[in-house]
Amino acid sequence: MPISFLPMTPADTDDLIGFLASNRFPFHVQSAPHTASLRTKIEGGHFWNDDVQGYWVVRDGSRIGMVALEDLLEDSSPLFDLRLDETQRGKGIGVEVLRALCDMVFETMPATLRFEGQTREDNIAMRKTFLRAGFLKEAHYRLGWPTGDGGHLASIAYSILRQDWENGTVTHFEWDDLTI
């Protein structure tokens, strides 16, 4: 059964808090969010406002994760934050979720020219998922991702262009296009 996305609303507050508090997200800035801070953030409308929209990721009628689309107001290049339930990780469904997410974004947001996501340099599974789903590495922000232990790792940005999504291609570019 295909992946679908169910928009979140304020009625989802307790379910969202439950999901985020009962799973660990080792490659996010906060790997184990605290319920109190989650409630403040969620009740403040973080996942449903003019600039961000949260969705449940649904497969076979069950919620398997959540995704938040960000930068919806000011940008023709939204970003996403994807979090799968721990029981769903390592099963190879990330590519399916990412492709379905691209379909939703490009089919429902006609002004979107590119779609972007970022991950830590050590999240090899997600980096491979990006590539398998047709995304291209566009940036390598050295020491750009704070870690829970006070350190920093590189943040790696990937994106897919609307034209590449439409044509099933990947438009490459020259990384070292300027020399001194």
Beta strands, then each sheet from edge to edge (+ up, - down):
strand 1: 3-7
strand 2: 53-59
strand 3: 62-70
strand 4: 79-84
strand 5: 114-120
strand 6: 136-146
strand 7: 152-161
sheet 1: 1+ 2- 3+ 4- 5- 7+ 6-
end
